[in-house]
């Protein structure tokens, strides 16, 4: 009998392999996962807090299902827009909470915490990181005059 190799981290804990992808083999499982992810995002939670799978995995599933299905009834391009719609719904929910807090309809609303969330989640108040360059096409002639 072959002995299974056990790997440990620096603290001596056993490291187990990632078996997340094994759970989602069929197209129906992947579609159900994408819908649960969209519900999670629509509630205002971040994509990093979704426990079942990573956002990159879900995005890969959506792209592959769209390419494989060739727009059949199984999975259409409309399904990939569910992910984008979920992000817009999340932003709308956060903005709604801000408006309700501003109108004193949420008890103990902390505007600073809300603004910090908006800056981090939706890049509010962040400047464009691309350098702004301007080119001018002119010829400048310099003449030196000797006294």
Number of C-alpha atoms within 10 A of each C-alpha: 3 4 5 6 6 9 11 11 8 6 6 8 10 11 10 9 7 7 8 11 11 8 12 16 9 9 16 12 12 18 19 12 19 23 17 14 23 21 18 19 24 21 15 17 16 14 16 10 12 15 10 13 18 14 17 10 13 18 14 11 19 24 14 13 21 19 13 13 14 12 13 10 7 14 20 17 16 10 18 18 12 17 21 13 15 20 23 15 18 22 19 14 15 21 15 12 16 20 13 14 17 13 10 11 12 13 8 8 16 12 12 9 10 15 16 14 14 17 13 11 14 13 12 12 11 9 7 8 6 6 6 6 5 5 5 5 5 6 6 6 6 6 6 6 5 4 3
